[in-house]
């Protein structure tokens, strides 16, 4: 009996640890970071900028801001502190742009689905229906669907063009639509029109509910951001007075800056955790 229990325990451990080790071998942390950063840039609508170039831009921004602070205060510790903050500024702006763009796209996807459903009812093929969105769909999405049509006419590979369209849009709703169309293309069936109409109704309800929640919590999140930034703005103003600058180059001053930076970071992460609404993951990405 003891041997049997031990075997079951070992099997359970293998089932828990084994898949995680397999996933860690398949994708290294560097590859995961590169993919997540590329997806962030795509969702923010930033084209022509690779993750490595984005990091280089962030470092340059940090160096420039740090040099300006050092030129005005001649304090290495303050310059280093604001170098760190400035280096994260591009990512903060990209995340904000991504949030704004995803909010706008959330209201546009029902119209895209309606256009596809109309194309299906009119007897158009699926590639023609997708390419038509580049002409009749929402303006911010026309470019991606127009490039899909051009690439499909050049290659004739529907599946490959869908994969590239999904990578360019980098949106979970787009993944759902694309996989539905791929399945309809490969398997066939007569329920695609009804599926698209049901999806359109669901997307409209979800967008309306999320917009109400974001409006209600928006002022709270903005107030928390202001409270987080206020001490550092005051610190920068105090640093303009000569008698206050030298204190921050002492070990105690450096400790105060490091401690304040750690507390600010923890408060920022906690604020994001509390104020974050659940987002749909890209489980259907190619």
N, C-alpha and C positions, 0 to 999 in steps of 0.2 A: 504493500500500500504506500509506504514511504517513497519507494522508487517511482511509482506512478505519479504521486504528487510532485516529486522533483522534476520529472519529465514535463508535466504540465506547466510548472513554473518556468522552466527553461524555455519551453515553446512560447509562452506568453512574453517573456523578455525578448526573445528573438523577433516576435511580431511587432513589438513596440520599438525596439532599437534598430532593427534591420532596415526598415524602409527609410528611416531618417539618415542612416549612414549611406544608403544608396543615393538619396537625394543630394547629400553633401558631396558625393563623388561626381554626380552628374553636373552640378553647377557650383562653381567656386564662389566665394564671397565677392571677388572682383567682377565675375561675370554677372552675378545678381545685381550688384551696384550699377554696372554699365547698362544693364537692361532696364532697371527701374528708372535711372536718370534719363535714358533715351525715351522711355514712355512718358515721363513727366514733361519733357520738352515737347513731345508730340501732342500731348493733351493740352499744353499751354499754347499750341499753335506756333511754336518757335521752330522754323525750318532753316536748314543749312548750318546748324550748330551741333557738333558732336558733343558727347559727355566730356571728353578730354578738353575740348575747347572751352566748354562751359566752366570747368574747374580753373582753367587758365585765366579766363575773364574774372572769375571771383577773386583769385589771388591778386590780379592786377588792381582791381578795385580796392581790396584791402590794403595793398602797399601804398596806393595813392592817398587814401584817407589817412593811413598811419603817418605818412610823410607830412601831410598837411598839419595834423595834430602836433607832431613833433616840431614842426617849424614855428608854430604859434606858442607852444608851451615849453619846448626843450626838455620834455619829460618822457623818458623811454617807457616807463610803465603805462602811462596814459596812452601813448602812441600804440603800444602793443595791445592794450585792451580794445581800443577802437579799431585796430587792424582786424581783430577777430570778429567784431560786430559787423564791420564793413564787408568782410569776406563772405559772411552769410547773407548779406543784403541781396545779391542777385538771386539766390535760391528763394528767399522770401518773396521777392517780386514775381518770380516765375510761378511759385505756388499760388500766389494771389491771382495771377493772370489765369492759371489753370482753373482755379475755383470759379472765377467769373465766366470763363469760356464754357466750362462744363454746365454751369447754371443756364447759360444762354442756349446751349445745344439741347439741354433737357427739354426745353420748350419747343425745339425745332423737330425733334425726332418723330413726334406724331404726324407732322406734315409729310415727312419723308416716307413714313409707312403708308400714309394715305395715297401718296403718289405711286408707290409700288403696287398697292392694292388696285388702283385705277388702271395701271398698266396691265396687270394680270387679267382684270376683267375685260380689257380691250383686246386681249389676245396677243399682246406683245410677248416676245421671249424674255427670259430673265435678264440676259445681258443688255438687251435693248431697254428694259425697264430701269435698270440701274443707271445706264448711260443717260436716260432721259431726265433723271434727277439732277444731272449737271446742267440742265437747261431750265427745268421748271421748279426745282427744289429751292430750299432756303439759300440765300446768297453765300453765307459763310461755308456751306458744304458743297457748293457747286464745283469748286476746283478739284476736290478729291474724286468726285464721281465723273467729272469730265476726263481726268487722267485715267480713270478706270476704263472708260469707253475707248480712249485712244490706245491704251495698252492692249485691250482685248481685240481691237481691230488689227493690231500689229502682230499679236502672238496667237490669238484664238484659244488660249488656255484659260478657261473660266475659273478653275480652282486656284491657279497661281495668281491671277488678277484679284481674286477675292482675298487671298492672303495679304497681298500688298495693300489693298484697300483697308483691310482690318488694321494693319500695322500703322498706316498713315492716320487713320481716324483715332485709334487707341482709345476706344470708348466701349464700355460693357454693353450698352444698348446696341451699338453698331455690331458688336460680336454676335449678339443674339439674332439680329436681323440677317446677318451674313450667313450664319450657320443654318438658319431656317431656309434660306434660299439655296444654299449648297445641298442640303438634304433633299429639297424639292427637286433640284436638278438631277441628283443622282438616283433617287428612289421613285420620284414621280408622285402623283396623287392629285386630288381635286380639292383638298382642304386648305391650300395655301392662302387663298383669298380670305376665308373666314379666320384663319390664324392671324393674318396681318391686321384685319379689322379689330379682333380681340386685343391684339398687342397695342394697337393705337389707342384704344379706350383705356387700357391699363396704364400706358405711359402718360396720358393726360391727367389721370387721377393722381398718379405718383408725383408728377411735376407740381400740381396744385398743392398737395399736402406738404411737400418739401419746401415750397416757397413760403407757406405760412409759418412753418417751423423756423426757417432761416430768418424771417422778418422779426419774429418774436425774440430770438436769441441774439440778433445782430448787435443791438445796443449794449448788451452785457459783455460780449466779446470785445467790442471796441473800447469799452471802459476799462476792461482788464488790460488791454494792450497799452492804453495811455498810462495806467498806473505802473506798468512794468517799465515803460520808457522814461517816465518822469525823473527817477533818481539819477539816471545817466545824463540826462539833459542838464540837471542841476550841477552834476559833477563837472560837466564841460564848461558851464558858466563860471563855476568857482575856479577852474583851472586858468581862467584868463587873468586872475589876480596873482601877481608875482609871489606874494607871501604864502599862498596856498599851494603852489606848484611843487616846491621842494619836498613837501611832506609825503608825496606819493612816490618818491624815489627811495624812501627808506624802507627797510624790511617790514615795518608795521603797515606802511602805506600800500606796499605791494600785497601784503596779506589781506588788507581790506578790499582791494580791487579784485583779488582772486576769489575771496569769499563772496563778495557781492555778485561777481559773475556766475559763480556756481548756483547761488540762490536764485538769480534771475533766470538761469537756464532751467532749473527745476520748476520754477513758477510758470515759465512759458510752456514747458512740456505738460504740466498739470492742467494749465488753461486749455491747451489744445485737446487734451484727453477729455476734459469735462464738456467742452463746447462742441465736440465733433459729432456730427450726425453720421449714422452708419452709411457707408457707401458700398455700392455693388462692385464686387471684384470682377476682374476679367477672367472668369473661369473657362470661357469658351474661346480664348485667344488661340490662334493657330500655332 
